[in-house]
Amino acid sequence: MPRSVNHVASRAKRKRILKLTRGYYGARKNVWTVAKNAWEKGLSYAYRDRRNKKRNFRALWIQRINAAARLENMNYSTLMGALHKAGIEINRKVLADLAVNHPEAFKAIVEKIK
């Protein structure tokens, strides 16, 4: 008895992955094994970088807060310590946004904790 192979399903799976690799460079877009490996590697990079993105943004917010705090003759660590001691619950994202877009509001917060 001949071997039964579901060509419809296997071809559909290949087409789906090759469609996902459109836009890749060279053989990564049209050679099945290379495209499949590139696509799988891309998934692992995406998973990793969804976590790294959070770290990068936190680092950016800290840099912005530090730069704004230094304009007020303070550094980041003393500012955050004073905020905590004063009981002001404001996260770094909002604080960085105030520092960049509303410097007068940031200055008011600094004056309150001094």
Backbone hydrogen bonds in HBPLUS format (Angstrom, degrees):
<---DONOR---> <-ACCEPTOR-->    atom                        ^
c    i                          cat <-CA-CA->   ^        H-A-AA   ^      H-
h    n   atom  resd res      DA  || num        DHA   H-A  angle D-A-AA Bond
n    s   type  num  typ     dist DA aas  dist angle  dist       angle   num
A0007-HIS N   A0005-VAL O   3.05 MM   2  5.73 122.6  2.39 108.5  92.4     1
A0010-SER N   A0006-ASN O   3.17 MM   4  6.42 170.3  2.18 155.1 158.1     2
A0011-ARG N   A0007-HIS O   2.91 MM   4  5.77 158.7  1.95 142.7 149.0     3
A0012-ALA N   A0008-VAL O   3.03 MM   4  6.11 153.1  2.10 140.2 148.1     4
A0013-LYS N   A0009-ALA O   2.96 MM   4  6.19 152.9  2.03 146.7 153.6     5
A0014-ARG N   A0010-SER O   3.05 MM   4  6.31 158.6  2.09 144.5 149.9     6
A0015-LYS N   A0011-ARG O   2.85 MM   4  6.09 162.5  1.88 151.5 156.6     7
A0016-ARG N   A0012-ALA O   2.92 MM   4  6.09 152.1  2.00 144.1 151.5     8
A0017-ILE N   A0013-LYS O   3.12 MM   4  6.42 162.0  2.15 150.5 154.1     9
A0018-LEU N   A0014-ARG O   2.86 MM   4  6.05 163.2  1.89 155.1 160.6    10
A0019-LYS N   A0015-LYS O   2.86 MM   4  5.95 142.9  2.00 140.7 150.5    11
A0020-LEU N   A0016-ARG O   3.12 MM   4  6.41 143.5  2.26 137.3 146.7    12
A0020-LEU N   A0017-ILE O   3.07 MM   3  4.98 119.0  2.46  91.7 106.8    13
A0021-THR N   A0017-ILE O   3.10 MM   4  6.40 129.3  2.37 140.1 153.4    14
A0022-ARG N   A0019-LYS O   3.41 MM   3  5.49 166.2  2.43 105.0 106.8    15
A0024-TYR N   A0021-THR O   3.13 MM   3  5.72 158.6  2.18 138.2 138.5    16
A0028-ARG N   A0025-TYR O   3.30 MM   3  5.79 144.7  2.44 135.9 133.0    17
A0029-LYS N   A0026-GLY O   3.29 MM   3  6.26 172.3  2.30 122.9 124.6    18
A0030-ASN N   A0027-ALA O   3.25 MM   3  5.47 140.2  2.42 103.2 113.1    19
A0031-VAL N   A0027-ALA O   3.04 MM   4  5.29 165.2  2.07 147.3 147.3    20
A0035-ALA N   A0031-VAL O   2.73 MM   4  5.71 166.5  1.75 170.4 175.2    21
A0036-LYS N   A0032-TRP O   2.87 MM   4  5.99 159.7  1.91 152.6 158.2    22
A0037-ASN N   A0033-THR O   3.04 MM   4  6.19 161.5  2.08 145.2 150.0    23
A0038-ALA N   A0034-VAL O   2.91 MM   4  6.09 157.8  1.96 147.8 154.4    24
A0039-TRP N   A0035-ALA O   2.87 MM   4  6.01 156.8  1.93 148.4 154.8    25
A0040-GLU N   A0036-LYS O   2.96 MM   4  6.16 161.4  1.99 148.8 153.6    26
A0041-LYS N   A0037-ASN O   2.94 MM   4  6.07 159.6  1.98 146.9 152.8    27
A0042-GLY N   A0038-ALA O   2.89 MM   4  6.05 148.6  1.99 140.5 149.7    28
A0043-LEU N   A0039-TRP O   3.02 MM   4  6.36 144.1  2.16 143.2 152.3    29
A0044-SER N   A0040-GLU O   3.17 MM   4  6.55 152.2  2.25 145.9 152.5    30
A0045-TYR N   A0041-LYS O   2.96 MM   4  6.29 153.7  2.03 148.9 156.6    31
A0046-ALA N   A0042-GLY O   2.90 MM   4  6.08 154.2  1.97 144.8 152.0    32
A0047-TYR N   A0043-LEU O   2.99 MM   4  6.22 157.4  2.04 146.5 152.0    33
A0048-ARG N   A0044-SER O   3.03 MM   4  6.19 166.2  2.05 146.5 150.3    34
A0049-ASP N   A0045-TYR O   2.83 MM   4  5.94 163.1  1.85 151.2 156.4    35
A0050-ARG N   A0046-ALA O   3.00 MM   4  6.08 132.8  2.23 141.9 151.6    36
A0051-ARG N   A0048-ARG O   3.14 MM   3  5.61 137.3  2.33 105.7 116.2    37
A0052-ASN N   A0048-ARG O   3.09 MM   4  6.43 154.7  2.16 141.4 149.3    38
A0053-LYS N   A0049-ASP O   2.93 MM   4  5.76 146.4  2.04 135.3 142.1    39
A0056-ASN N   A0052-ASN O   2.88 MM   4  6.17 160.7  1.91 156.2 161.7    40
A0057-PHE N   A0053-LYS O   2.98 MM   4  6.18 160.2  2.02 149.5 154.2    41
A0058-ARG N   A0054-LYS O   3.08 MM   4  6.25 158.5  2.13 143.9 149.7    42
A0059-ALA N   A0055-ARG O   2.99 MM   4  6.23 160.4  2.03 150.5 155.7    43
A0060-LEU N   A0056-ASN O   2.96 MM   4  6.21 152.3  2.04 145.0 152.9    44
A0061-TRP N   A0057-PHE O   2.88 MM   4  6.14 159.6  1.92 152.6 157.6    45
A0062-ILE N   A0058-ARG O   2.99 MM   4  6.22 157.8  2.04 149.4 155.3    46
A0063-GLN N   A0059-ALA O   3.03 MM   4  6.28 157.0  2.09 146.3 152.2    47
A0064-ARG N   A0060-LEU O   3.01 MM   4  6.28 158.4  2.06 150.5 156.1    48
A0065-ILE N   A0061-TRP O   2.92 MM   4  6.12 161.6  1.95 152.3 157.4    49
A0066-ASN N   A0062-ILE O   2.90 MM   4  6.01 160.2  1.94 148.4 154.3    50
A0067-ALA N   A0063-GLN O   2.97 MM   4  6.15 158.2  2.02 145.9 151.5    51
A0068-ALA N   A0064-ARG O   3.04 MM   4  6.25 161.7  2.08 148.0 152.6    52
A0069-ALA N   A0065-ILE O   2.80 MM   4  5.93 153.5  1.87 148.8 157.2    53
A0070-ARG N   A0066-ASN O   2.95 MM   4  6.10 152.9  2.02 148.2 154.3    54
A0071-LEU N   A0068-ALA O   3.22 MM   3  5.25 131.6  2.46  94.4 106.9    55
A0072-GLU N   A0069-ALA O   2.90 MM   3  5.09 139.7  2.06 101.4 113.9    56
A0074-MET N   A0069-ALA O   3.02 MM   5  5.13 142.1  2.16 128.8 134.8    57
A0073-ASN N   A0070-ARG O   3.16 MM   3  4.84 155.4  2.22 104.9 104.2    58
A0079-LEU N   A0075-ASN O   3.03 MM   4  6.14 157.2  2.08 153.6 160.8    59
A0080-MET N   A0076-TYR O   2.92 MM   4  6.15 167.4  1.93 159.8 162.2    60
A0081-GLY N   A0077-SER O   2.94 MM   4  6.03 155.8  2.00 143.3 150.7    61
A0082-ALA N   A0078-THR O   2.88 MM   4  5.96 156.2  1.93 143.9 150.2    62
A0083-LEU N   A0079-LEU O   2.89 MM   4  6.12 152.8  1.96 148.1 156.0    63
A0084-HIS N   A0080-MET O   3.01 MM   4  6.18 159.6  2.05 144.8 149.9    64
A0085-LYS N   A0081-GLY O   2.93 MM   4  6.13 158.1  1.98 145.4 151.9    65
A0086-ALA N   A0082-ALA O   2.87 MM   4  5.98 149.3  1.96 144.5 152.4    66
A0088-ILE N   A0083-LEU O   3.03 MM   5  5.33 155.0  2.09 159.5 157.7    67
A0087-GLY N   A0084-HIS O   3.13 MM   3  5.12 147.1  2.24  96.8 106.8    68
A0095-LEU N   A0091-ASN O   3.01 MM   4  6.19 162.8  2.04 152.1 157.8    69
A0096-ALA N   A0092-ARG O   2.83 MM   4  5.87 156.7  1.88 145.5 151.2    70
A0097-ASP N   A0093-LYS O   3.05 MM   4  6.25 152.9  2.13 141.6 149.2    71
A0098-LEU N   A0094-VAL O   2.89 MM   4  6.18 156.0  1.95 150.2 156.5    72
A0099-ALA N   A0095-LEU O   2.94 MM   4  6.16 154.9  2.00 143.3 150.6    73
A0100-VAL N   A0096-ALA O   3.03 MM   4  6.26 148.9  2.13 146.3 153.3    74
A0101-ASN N   A0097-ASP O   2.84 MM   4  5.82 166.8  1.86 156.4 159.2    75
A0102-HIS N   A0098-LEU O   2.87 MM   4  4.66 141.8  2.01 120.0 131.1    76
A0105-ALA N   A0102-HIS O   3.04 MM   3  5.48 127.5  2.33 110.4 123.0    77
A0106-PHE N   A0102-HIS O   3.17 MM   4  6.53 156.5  2.22 152.4 159.6    78
A0107-LYS N   A0103-PRO O   2.86 MM   4  6.04 154.2  1.93 144.2 151.4    79
A0108-ALA N   A0104-GLU O   3.00 MM   4  6.22 147.4  2.11 137.4 145.8    80
A0109-ILE N   A0105-ALA O   3.09 MM   4  6.40 150.3  2.19 144.3 151.3    81
A0110-VAL N   A0106-PHE O   3.01 MM   4  6.35 157.9  2.06 149.4 155.4    82
A0111-GLU N   A0107-LYS O   2.88 MM   4  6.14 156.3  1.94 149.5 156.1    83
A0112-LYS N   A0108-ALA O   3.00 MM   4  6.18 146.8  2.12 140.1 149.0    84
A0113-ILE N   A0109-ILE O   3.22 MM   4  6.57 144.4  2.36 145.0 152.9    85
A0114-LYS N   A0110-VAL O   3.15 MM   4  6.27 125.7  2.46 142.6 156.3    86
